Amino acid sequence: MAFREAVSAVGGAHVLRGASVFATVPEAVSDCSLVLGTTAGQHRVPQQTVDRLEKGMAAARVHGGRVALLFGSEKFGLSNEDMSYCHALLRIPTVPETPSMNLGQAVAVCLYELVRSDVSEGTPRVTPGVTGIDSEQITRMMLEVLDKSGYTNRITSVSTEQKVRRWIRRLRIGPRDAPLLLGILRQILWKFNKTE
């Protein structure tokens, strides 16, 4: 990987050496309970609200679990599917003449904003929701229930999948509630399968 050869990461070589590489977004965010995506929002209408950077980073600073920052390519940004794995989308305010930043600039600004103000000792931590892997398991089971019930069809299945994935993340399901919801969905699927 080219990033491992970076020479400009002063004092950060150990971070680059220890970095993990994932083949897919779901794999990369599987252990994260908050995923924040970045978007310039200029070529498409996101299906989620887009907050200013400082609001999202304030939420990340007090989040009690693992947080992921998701960046897209400089040319195309995040795909709609990539954005569906995000709990929130963030935009770095720029002037209209330059609506987006290059990837390196965006990463630097986001990381600066993340560490800009320390969380004081008295600031309560936000209880994290379920991790990405649990969110995806709930999403898959919900999609299976919707398919068995006749709610989805093959023409709209891709957009339905993204809508359901975004909805599950907006719910911010807690770790204690995930087993209950999965049990409910399993029971519904068992009933569907029994009647077939």
C-alpha positions as a Markdown table, in Angstrom:
| # | Residue | x | y | z |
|---|---|---|---|---|
| 1 | Met | 0.0 | 0.0 | 0.0 |
| 2 | Ala | 1.4 | 3.4 | -1.0 |
| 3 | Phe | 0.4 | 5.1 | 2.2 |
| 4 | Arg | 2.8 | 2.9 | 4.1 |
| 5 | Glu | 5.7 | 4.6 | 2.2 |
| 6 | Ala | 4.6 | 8.1 | 3.2 |
| 7 | Val | 7.6 | 10.1 | 4.4 |
| 8 | Ser | 5.8 | 13.3 | 5.4 |
| 9 | Ala | 4.1 | 11.7 | 8.4 |
| 10 | Val | 6.5 | 13.2 | 11.0 |
| 11 | Gly | 6.2 | 11.1 | 14.1 |
| 12 | Gly | 3.4 | 9.1 | 12.6 |
| 13 | Ala | 5.3 | 6.3 | 10.9 |
| 14 | His | 4.2 | 3.8 | 13.5 |
| 15 | Val | 0.5 | 4.7 | 12.8 |
| 16 | Leu | 0.9 | 4.1 | 9.1 |
| 17 | Arg | 2.7 | 0.8 | 9.7 |
| 18 | Gly | -0.1 | -0.4 | 12.0 |
| 19 | Ala | -2.9 | 0.8 | 9.7 |
| 20 | Ser | -5.4 | -1.9 | 8.5 |
| 21 | Val | -6.6 | -2.2 | 5.0 |
| 22 | Phe | -10.2 | -3.4 | 4.3 |
| 23 | Ala | -11.8 | -4.5 | 1.0 |
| 24 | Thr | -15.2 | -3.0 | 1.8 |
| 25 | Val | -16.8 | -0.2 | 3.8 |
| 26 | Pro | -18.8 | -2.6 | 5.9 |
| 27 | Glu | -15.7 | -4.5 | 7.0 |
| 28 | Ala | -13.9 | -1.2 | 7.8 |
| 29 | Val | -16.7 | 0.1 | 10.0 |
| 30 | Ser | -17.7 | -3.2 | 11.5 |
| 31 | Asp | -16.4 | -2.4 | 15.0 |
| 32 | Cys | -17.6 | 1.3 | 15.0 |
| 33 | Ser | -20.7 | 2.5 | 16.7 |
| 34 | Leu | -20.6 | 6.0 | 15.1 |
| 35 | Val | -19.7 | 6.5 | 11.4 |
| 36 | Leu | -19.4 | 10.0 | 10.1 |
| 37 | Gly | -19.1 | 10.5 | 6.3 |
| 38 | Thr | -17.8 | 13.6 | 4.5 |
| 39 | Thr | -19.4 | 15.1 | 1.5 |
| 40 | Ala | -19.2 | 18.3 | -0.5 |
| 41 | Gly | -22.9 | 17.7 | -1.4 |
| 42 | Gln | -22.6 | 19.4 | -4.8 |
| 43 | His | -23.4 | 16.8 | -7.4 |
| 44 | Arg | -26.1 | 14.8 | -5.7 |
| 45 | Val | -28.8 | 15.2 | -3.0 |
| 46 | Pro | -27.9 | 13.1 | 0.0 |
| 47 | Gln | -30.6 | 11.1 | 1.6 |
| 48 | Gln | -29.4 | 12.1 | 5.0 |
| 49 | Thr | -29.0 | 15.5 | 6.7 |
| 50 | Val | -25.6 | 17.1 | 6.2 |
| 51 | Asp | -24.3 | 18.8 | 9.3 |
| 52 | Arg | -21.4 | 21.3 | 9.5 |
| 53 | Leu | -18.1 | 19.7 | 10.5 |
| 54 | Glu | -17.9 | 21.2 | 14.0 |
| 55 | Lys | -21.3 | 19.7 | 15.0 |
| 56 | Gly | -20.3 | 16.2 | 13.9 |
| 57 | Met | -16.9 | 16.4 | 15.5 |
| 58 | Ala | -18.4 | 17.6 | 18.8 |
| 59 | Ala | -20.6 | 14.5 | 18.7 |
| 60 | Ala | -17.5 | 12.3 | 18.0 |
| 61 | Arg | -15.6 | 13.8 | 20.9 |
| 62 | Val | -18.2 | 12.7 | 23.5 |
| 63 | His | -19.1 | 9.4 | 21.9 |
| 64 | Gly | -18.3 | 6.5 | 24.1 |
| 65 | Gly | -17.5 | 4.0 | 21.4 |
| 66 | Arg | -15.3 | 3.7 | 18.3 |
| 67 | Val | -15.8 | 6.4 | 15.7 |
| 68 | Ala | -15.0 | 6.2 | 12.0 |
| 69 | Leu | -14.5 | 9.1 | 9.6 |
| 70 | Leu | -15.4 | 8.0 | 6.1 |
| 71 | Phe | -13.9 | 9.9 | 3.1 |
| 72 | Gly | -14.6 | 9.3 | -0.5 |
| 73 | Ser | -12.4 | 9.7 | -3.5 |
| 74 | Glu | -11.4 | 13.2 | -4.6 |
| 75 | Lys | -13.0 | 12.8 | -8.0 |
| 76 | Phe | -16.4 | 11.3 | -7.0 |
| 77 | Gly | -16.7 | 11.4 | -3.2 |
| 78 | Leu | -18.7 | 8.8 | -1.3 |
| 79 | Ser | -21.2 | 6.7 | -3.3 |
| 80 | Asn | -24.8 | 6.5 | -2.1 |
| 81 | Glu | -24.1 | 3.0 | -0.9 |
| 82 | Asp | -21.1 | 4.2 | 1.1 |
| 83 | Met | -23.2 | 7.0 | 2.6 |
| 84 | Ser | -25.8 | 4.5 | 3.7 |
| 85 | Tyr | -23.3 | 3.1 | 6.3 |
| 86 | Cys | -23.0 | 6.5 | 7.9 |
| 87 | His | -24.9 | 7.7 | 10.9 |
| 88 | Ala | -24.4 | 11.3 | 9.8 |
| 89 | Leu | -22.8 | 13.2 | 6.9 |
| 90 | Leu | -20.6 | 16.2 | 7.5 |
| 91 | Arg | -19.6 | 19.1 | 5.3 |
| 92 | Ile | -16.5 | 21.3 | 5.7 |
| 93 | Pro | -17.6 | 24.9 | 5.0 |
| 94 | Thr | -15.8 | 26.3 | 1.9 |
| 95 | Val | -16.3 | 29.3 | -0.4 |
| 96 | Pro | -18.6 | 28.7 | -3.3 |
| 97 | Glu | -15.8 | 29.0 | -5.8 |
| 98 | Thr | -14.0 | 26.0 | -4.2 |
| 99 | Pro | -16.9 | 23.8 | -3.0 |
| 100 | Ser | -14.6 | 20.9 | -2.0 |
| 101 | Met | -11.1 | 20.1 | -0.7 |
| 102 | Asn | -8.6 | 17.6 | -1.8 |
| 103 | Leu | -8.5 | 14.4 | 0.3 |
| 104 | Gly | -5.4 | 15.3 | 2.3 |
| 105 | Gln | -6.8 | 18.7 | 3.2 |
| 106 | Ala | -10.2 | 17.3 | 4.2 |
| 107 | Val | -8.6 | 14.7 | 6.5 |
| 108 | Ala | -6.3 | 17.3 | 8.1 |
| 109 | Val | -9.2 | 19.7 | 8.8 |
| 110 | Cys | -11.4 | 16.9 | 10.2 |
| 111 | Leu | -8.7 | 15.6 | 12.5 |
| 112 | Tyr | -7.9 | 19.1 | 13.6 |
| 113 | Glu | -11.5 | 19.8 | 14.4 |
| 114 | Leu | -11.7 | 16.4 | 16.3 |
| 115 | Val | -8.9 | 17.3 | 18.7 |
| 116 | Arg | -9.4 | 21.1 | 18.7 |
| 117 | Ser | -11.1 | 21.3 | 22.1 |
| 118 | Asp | -10.6 | 18.7 | 24.8 |
| 119 | Val | -13.5 | 17.1 | 26.4 |
| 120 | Ser | -13.4 | 18.1 | 30.1 |
| 121 | Glu | -13.5 | 15.6 | 32.9 |
| 122 | Gly | -17.1 | 16.5 | 33.7 |
| 123 | Thr | -18.5 | 16.1 | 30.2 |
| 124 | Pro | -20.7 | 13.0 | 30.1 |
| 125 | Arg | -19.9 | 10.4 | 27.5 |
| 126 | Val | -22.6 | 9.4 | 25.1 |
| 127 | Thr | -23.5 | 5.7 | 25.3 |
| 128 | Pro | -22.5 | 4.2 | 22.0 |
| 129 | Gly | -25.0 | 2.4 | 19.8 |
| 130 | Val | -24.4 | -1.0 | 18.3 |
| 131 | Thr | -21.3 | -1.5 | 16.1 |
| 132 | Gly | -21.4 | -1.5 | 12.4 |
| 133 | Ile | -21.4 | -5.3 | 12.2 |
| 134 | Asp | -24.4 | -5.5 | 14.5 |
| 135 | Ser | -26.2 | -2.7 | 12.5 |
| 136 | Glu | -25.5 | -4.7 | 9.3 |
| 137 | Gln | -26.8 | -7.9 | 10.8 |
| 138 | Ile | -30.0 | -6.1 | 11.8 |
| 139 | Thr | -30.2 | -4.5 | 8.4 |
| 140 | Arg | -29.8 | -7.9 | 6.6 |
| 141 | Met | -32.5 | -9.5 | 8.8 |
| 142 | Met | -34.9 | -6.6 | 8.3 |
| 143 | Leu | -34.4 | -6.8 | 4.5 |
| 144 | Glu | -35.1 | -10.5 | 4.6 |
| 145 | Val | -38.3 | -9.9 | 6.6 |
| 146 | Leu | -39.3 | -7.2 | 4.1 |
| 147 | Asp | -38.6 | -9.5 | 1.2 |
| 148 | Lys | -40.6 | -12.4 | 2.6 |
| 149 | Ser | -43.5 | -10.0 | 3.4 |
| 150 | Gly | -43.6 | -8.8 | -0.2 |
| 151 | Tyr | -42.6 | -5.3 | 0.7 |
| 152 | Thr | -39.6 | -5.2 | -1.6 |
| 153 | Asn | -39.3 | -6.1 | -5.2 |
| 154 | Arg | -36.2 | -6.6 | -7.5 |
| 155 | Ile | -36.7 | -3.2 | -9.2 |
| 156 | Thr | -36.4 | -1.2 | -6.0 |
| 157 | Ser | -34.3 | -3.6 | -4.0 |
| 158 | Val | -31.0 | -1.6 | -4.1 |
| 159 | Ser | -32.7 | 1.7 | -3.1 |
| 160 | Thr | -34.7 | -0.1 | -0.4 |
| 161 | Glu | -31.5 | -1.7 | 1.0 |
| 162 | Gln | -29.8 | 1.7 | 1.3 |
| 163 | Lys | -33.0 | 3.3 | 2.8 |
| 164 | Val | -33.3 | 0.5 | 5.4 |
| 165 | Arg | -29.5 | 0.7 | 6.2 |
| 166 | Arg | -29.8 | 4.5 | 6.8 |
| 167 | Trp | -32.9 | 4.0 | 8.9 |
| 168 | Ile | -31.3 | 1.4 | 11.1 |
| 169 | Arg | -28.4 | 3.8 | 11.8 |
| 170 | Arg | -30.7 | 6.7 | 12.5 |
| 171 | Leu | -32.4 | 4.6 | 15.2 |
| 172 | Arg | -29.1 | 4.5 | 17.2 |
| 173 | Ile | -30.1 | 1.1 | 18.6 |
| 174 | Gly | -28.3 | 0.4 | 21.8 |
| 175 | Pro | -26.2 | -2.7 | 22.5 |
| 176 | Arg | -28.8 | -4.0 | 25.0 |
| 177 | Asp | -31.6 | -3.6 | 22.5 |
| 178 | Ala | -30.0 | -5.3 | 19.5 |
| 179 | Pro | -30.5 | -8.9 | 20.8 |
| 180 | Leu | -34.2 | -8.1 | 21.4 |
| 181 | Leu | -34.7 | -6.7 | 17.9 |
| 182 | Leu | -32.7 | -9.6 | 16.3 |
| 183 | Gly | -34.9 | -12.1 | 18.3 |
| 184 | Ile | -38.1 | -10.4 | 17.0 |
| 185 | Leu | -36.8 | -10.5 | 13.4 |
| 186 | Arg | -35.8 | -14.2 | 13.8 |
| 187 | Gln | -39.2 | -15.1 | 15.1 |
| 188 | Ile | -40.9 | -13.3 | 12.2 |
| 189 | Leu | -38.7 | -15.1 | 9.7 |
| 190 | Trp | -39.3 | -18.4 | 11.4 |
| 191 | Lys | -43.1 | -17.8 | 11.1 |
| 192 | Phe | -42.7 | -16.9 | 7.4 |
| 193 | Asn | -40.5 | -20.0 | 6.7 |
| 194 | Lys | -43.0 | -22.2 | 8.6 |
| 195 | Thr | -45.9 | -21.2 | 6.4 |
| 196 | Glu | -44.1 | -21.6 | 3.1 |
